[in-house]
């Protein structure tokens, strides 16, 4: 899919999608997914397959024994989970490693999983939600690759993403949310994920969903953007989070009570995870 002509004028390069991810996207769109074909696609890219196996064998998944193949990983975790890891690794691999990008990828992985869980609880497309969360900040990586020193200064100067997009527009003529949406389009992500990435900064800041064209303003598409706001509420643990969750759910034609329950569940989950991390890192001293 081509990049918007206005972005082409800016001479900012958007990385192309790895062929394996493009074909994997097509497989995942089928009702009856061919598991062997999915495994073969990932394994056709040796670097990508190696990264996926490294992630699957990490302590995060706690699998007994070492996973030796992508097919084995799919058997243990399921094709959607392995596909999510594959897209995460593929996105990272599209950019050179840099310390400034590490927290972006960490947030991307967490947010993709979070939005997927929220989607399942609220009856939305979990794969579209995961994609939207994973790619939400990818435009920052595009700008960092384009002008590392200039963008590093912007990241230090900005107090939040709303301030950052203003600096980006002044310095580059485009913001990371627009660039992220362009990357999503060029990588063949669905319209709901693209719309969420394009509008997430404004939606999170104002807690108002964007006005979409009549032909695009489907509940599902607005719903994915609403999940981005809910994920932001989980991350910030705002005092008025439940009222905000109900309000954003109504805008997306979702159940406000279910949205509030999902928000509470994820905030509690995050607190428990943080407590476990602290406990594991604490060395007991009997003295």
MOKA-V610917 format. One record per pair of residues at least 24 apart in sequence whose C-alpha atoms are under 10 Angstrom apart, sorted by the first residue. I is the first residue (numbers start at 0). J is the second residue. Records with the same first field share a line. If there is no record, write none. Layout:
BEGIN
I = J + J
END
This chain:
BEGIN
0 = 181 + 182 + 183 + 184 + 185 + 186 + 187
1 = 181 + 182 + 184 + 185 + 186 + 187
2 = 178 + 180 + 181 + 182 + 183 + 184 + 185
3 = 177 + 178 + 181 + 184 + 185
5 = 172 + 173
6 = 172 + 173 + 177 + 178 + 181
9 = 171 + 172 + 173
10 = 145 + 171
11 = 141 + 142 + 144 + 145 + 146 + 171 + 173 + 178
12 = 141 + 142 + 144 + 145 + 178 + 182
13 = 93 + 138 + 140 + 141 + 142 + 144 + 145 + 178 + 179 + 181 + 182 + 183 + 185 + 186
14 = 90 + 93 + 94 + 141 + 182 + 185 + 186
15 = 93 + 182 + 185 + 186
16 = 86 + 89 + 90 + 93 + 182 + 183 + 185 + 186 + 187
17 = 44 + 47 + 86 + 89 + 90 + 92 + 93 + 186
18 = 43 + 44 + 186
19 = 43 + 44 + 47 + 85 + 86 + 89
20 = 44 + 47 + 82 + 85 + 86 + 89 + 90 + 186 + 187
21 = 86 + 186 + 187 + 188
23 = 82 + 85 + 86
24 = 82 + 86 + 186 + 187 + 188 + 189
25 = 187
27 = 78 + 79 + 82 + 126
28 = 126
32 = 78 + 79
33 = 78
34 = 70 + 73 + 74 + 77 + 78
35 = 69 + 70 + 73 + 78
36 = 70
37 = 69 + 70 + 73 + 78 + 81 + 82
38 = 68 + 69 + 70 + 71 + 72 + 73 + 78 + 81 + 82
39 = 68 + 69 + 70
40 = 69
41 = 69 + 70 + 81 + 82 + 85 + 86
42 = 68 + 69 + 70
46 = 88 + 89 + 92
47 = 84 + 85 + 86 + 87 + 88 + 89 + 92
48 = 85 + 88 + 89
49 = 88
50 = 84 + 85 + 87 + 88 + 89 + 91 + 92
51 = 81 + 82 + 83 + 84 + 85 + 86 + 87 + 88 + 89
52 = 81 + 84 + 85
54 = 81 + 84 + 85 + 87 + 88
55 = 80 + 81 + 84
79 = 125 + 126
80 = 112 + 126
82 = 126
83 = 108 + 111 + 112 + 126 + 129 + 130 + 133
84 = 108
86 = 129 + 130 + 133 + 134
87 = 111 + 130 + 133 + 134
90 = 133 + 134 + 137 + 140
91 = 137 + 140
93 = 140 + 141
94 = 137 + 140 + 141 + 143 + 144
95 = 140 + 143 + 144
96 = 140 + 144
97 = 140 + 143 + 144 + 147
99 = 139 + 140 + 143 + 147 + 150 + 151 + 154
100 = 136 + 137 + 139 + 140 + 143 + 144
103 = 133 + 134 + 135 + 136 + 137 + 139 + 140
104 = 133 + 134 + 136 + 137 + 140
105 = 133
106 = 132 + 133 + 135 + 136 + 234
107 = 131 + 132 + 133 + 134 + 135 + 136 + 137
108 = 132 + 133 + 134
109 = 133 + 230
110 = 134 + 135 + 227 + 230 + 231 + 233 + 234
111 = 135 + 227 + 230
113 = 226 + 227 + 229 + 230 + 233 + 265 + 269
114 = 223 + 224 + 225 + 226 + 227 + 228 + 229 + 230 + 231
115 = 223 + 226
116 = 226 + 261 + 265
117 = 223 + 226 + 227 + 229 + 230 + 257 + 258 + 261 + 262 + 264 + 265
118 = 222 + 223 + 225 + 226 + 258 + 261
119 = 261
120 = 257 + 258 + 260 + 261
121 = 222 + 226 + 248 + 253 + 254 + 255 + 257 + 258 + 260 + 261
122 = 219 + 222 + 253 + 254
123 = 218 + 219 + 220 + 222 + 223 + 226 + 253
124 = 191 + 219 + 220 + 222 + 223
125 = 223
126 = 189 + 192
127 = 188 + 189 + 190 + 191 + 192 + 193 + 195 + 219 + 220 + 223
128 = 191 + 192 + 195 + 219 + 220 + 222 + 223 + 224 + 225 + 226 + 227
129 = 192 + 223
130 = 183 + 188 + 189 + 191 + 192 + 193 + 195 + 196 + 223
131 = 179 + 180 + 183 + 188 + 189 + 190 + 191 + 192 + 193 + 194 + 195 + 196 + 197 + 199 + 223 + 224 + 226 + 227
132 = 192 + 195 + 196 + 199 + 223 + 224 + 226 + 227 + 230
133 = 192 + 196
134 = 176 + 179 + 180 + 182 + 183 + 188 + 192 + 193 + 195 + 196
135 = 175 + 176 + 179 + 180 + 183 + 192 + 193 + 195 + 196 + 197 + 198 + 199 + 200 + 227
136 = 160 + 175 + 176 + 178 + 179 + 180 + 196 + 199 + 200
137 = 175 + 176 + 178 + 179 + 180 + 182 + 183 + 196
138 = 173 + 174 + 175 + 176 + 177 + 178 + 179 + 180 + 181 + 182 + 183 + 196 + 197
139 = 163 + 164 + 167 + 174 + 175 + 176 + 178 + 179
140 = 175 + 178 + 179
141 = 175 + 178 + 179 + 182
142 = 167 + 171 + 173 + 174 + 175 + 178 + 179
143 = 175
145 = 171
146 = 171
159 = 200 + 204
160 = 199 + 200 + 201 + 203 + 204
161 = 200 + 201 + 203 + 204
162 = 200
163 = 200
164 = 200 + 201
175 = 200
176 = 200 + 201
189 = 220
190 = 215 + 219 + 220
191 = 215 + 216 + 217 + 218 + 219 + 220 + 221 + 222 + 223 + 224
192 = 220 + 221 + 223 + 224
193 = 220 + 223 + 224
194 = 220 + 221 + 223 + 224
195 = 220 + 221 + 222 + 223 + 224 + 225 + 226 + 227 + 228
196 = 223 + 224 + 227
197 = 224
198 = 224 + 227
199 = 223 + 224 + 225 + 226 + 227 + 228 + 231
200 = 227 + 228 + 231
201 = 228
202 = 227 + 228 + 231 + 247
203 = 227 + 228 + 229 + 230 + 231 + 232
204 = 228 + 231
206 = 231 + 232 + 243 + 244 + 246 + 247 + 250
207 = 243 + 246 + 247 + 250 + 251
208 = 247 + 248 + 250 + 251
209 = 250
216 = 251
217 = 251 + 252
218 = 250 + 251 + 252 + 253
219 = 251 + 252 + 253
220 = 251
221 = 247 + 248 + 250 + 251 + 252 + 253
222 = 247 + 248 + 249 + 250 + 251 + 252 + 253
223 = 251
224 = 251
225 = 249 + 250 + 251 + 252 + 253 + 258
226 = 251 + 258
229 = 258 + 259 + 261 + 262 + 265
230 = 262 + 265 + 266
232 = 262 + 265 + 266
233 = 261 + 262 + 263 + 264 + 265 + 266 + 267 + 268 + 269
234 = 265 + 266 + 269
235 = 266
236 = 262 + 263 + 266
END
